[in-house]
Amino acid sequence: MTQPTSSPLAALKPLAGRALETALNRALALDSDTRDSLRTLDGRRVALRLAAPPLALQIRVAGERLEVGPVEDEPDLSVRSTLGGLLGQLPFLRNDDAPPVGKLRIEG
């Protein structure tokens, strides 16, 4: 029996996760107040799940750093969205006069 072929996107996920983690921690290095306040959230996890393309990631606070990886167990905060719903939250793409695009669900 043949093994199911994984998508090309699957091979890029670890690399993309490391790149996101590096970028987030570099941004934190520029803001000592935010970095210092992370200590109170040590061990907390946020999960982000997109419906299409199907993608999920978790960001965990580890001291003054953020770690990006796969979703494990039940996070402290979960955000489920469509890509359109997530992009619609960005200030430079937001149009408060237009009807909402996509879906966004926050739990936790």
Secondary structure as a PSIPRED ss2 file (coil, helix, strand):
# PSIPRED VFORMAT (PSIPRED V4.0)

   1 M C   1.000  0.000  0.000
   2 T C   1.000  0.000  0.000
   3 Q C   1.000  0.000  0.000
   4 P C   1.000  0.000  0.000
   5 T C   1.000  0.000  0.000
   6 S C   1.000  0.000  0.000
   7 S C   1.000  0.000  0.000
   8 P H   0.000  1.000  0.000
   9 L H   0.000  1.000  0.000
  10 A H   0.000  1.000  0.000
  11 A H   0.000  1.000  0.000
  12 L H   0.000  1.000  0.000
  13 K H   0.000  1.000  0.000
  14 P H   0.000  1.000  0.000
  15 L H   0.000  1.000  0.000
  16 A H   0.000  1.000  0.000
  17 G H   0.000  1.000  0.000
  18 R H   0.000  1.000  0.000
  19 A H   0.000  1.000  0.000
  20 L H   0.000  1.000  0.000
  21 E H   0.000  1.000  0.000
  22 T H   0.000  1.000  0.000
  23 A H   0.000  1.000  0.000
  24 L H   0.000  1.000  0.000
  25 N H   0.000  1.000  0.000
  26 R H   0.000  1.000  0.000
  27 A H   0.000  1.000  0.000
  28 L H   0.000  1.000  0.000
  29 A H   0.000  1.000  0.000
  30 L C   1.000  0.000  0.000
  31 D C   1.000  0.000  0.000
  32 S H   0.000  1.000  0.000
  33 D H   0.000  1.000  0.000
  34 T H   0.000  1.000  0.000
  35 R H   0.000  1.000  0.000
  36 D H   0.000  1.000  0.000
  37 S H   0.000  1.000  0.000
  38 L H   0.000  1.000  0.000
  39 R H   0.000  1.000  0.000
  40 T H   0.000  1.000  0.000
  41 L H   0.000  1.000  0.000
  42 D C   1.000  0.000  0.000
  43 G C   1.000  0.000  0.000
  44 R C   1.000  0.000  0.000
  45 R E   0.000  0.000  1.000
  46 V E   0.000  0.000  1.000
  47 A E   0.000  0.000  1.000
  48 L E   0.000  0.000  1.000
  49 R E   0.000  0.000  1.000
  50 L E   0.000  0.000  1.000
  51 A C   1.000  0.000  0.000
  52 A C   1.000  0.000  0.000
  53 P C   1.000  0.000  0.000
  54 P C   1.000  0.000  0.000
  55 L E   0.000  0.000  1.000
  56 A E   0.000  0.000  1.000
  57 L E   0.000  0.000  1.000
  58 Q E   0.000  0.000  1.000
  59 I E   0.000  0.000  1.000
  60 R E   0.000  0.000  1.000
  61 V E   0.000  0.000  1.000
  62 A E   0.000  0.000  1.000
  63 G C   1.000  0.000  0.000
  64 E C   1.000  0.000  0.000
  65 R E   0.000  0.000  1.000
  66 L E   0.000  0.000  1.000
  67 E E   0.000  0.000  1.000
  68 V E   0.000  0.000  1.000
  69 G E   0.000  0.000  1.000
  70 P C   1.000  0.000  0.000
  71 V C   1.000  0.000  0.000
  72 E C   1.000  0.000  0.000
  73 D C   1.000  0.000  0.000
  74 E C   1.000  0.000  0.000
  75 P C   1.000  0.000  0.000
  76 D C   1.000  0.000  0.000
  77 L E   0.000  0.000  1.000
  78 S E   0.000  0.000  1.000
  79 V E   0.000  0.000  1.000
  80 R E   0.000  0.000  1.000
  81 S E   0.000  0.000  1.000
  82 T C   1.000  0.000  0.000
  83 L H   0.000  1.000  0.000
  84 G H   0.000  1.000  0.000
  85 G H   0.000  1.000  0.000
  86 L H   0.000  1.000  0.000
  87 L H   0.000  1.000  0.000
  88 G C   1.000  0.000  0.000
  89 Q C   1.000  0.000  0.000
  90 L C   1.000  0.000  0.000
  91 P H   0.000  1.000  0.000
  92 F H   0.000  1.000  0.000
  93 L H   0.000  1.000  0.000
  94 R C   1.000  0.000  0.000
  95 N C   1.000  0.000  0.000
  96 D C   1.000  0.000  0.000
  97 D C   1.000  0.000  0.000
  98 A C   1.000  0.000  0.000
  99 P C   1.000  0.000  0.000
 100 P C   1.000  0.000  0.000
 101 V C   1.000  0.000  0.000
 102 G C   1.000  0.000  0.000
 103 K C   1.000  0.000  0.000
 104 L E   0.000  0.000  1.000
 105 R E   0.000  0.000  1.000
 106 I E   0.000  0.000  1.000
 107 E E   0.000  0.000  1.000
 108 G C   1.000  0.000  0.000
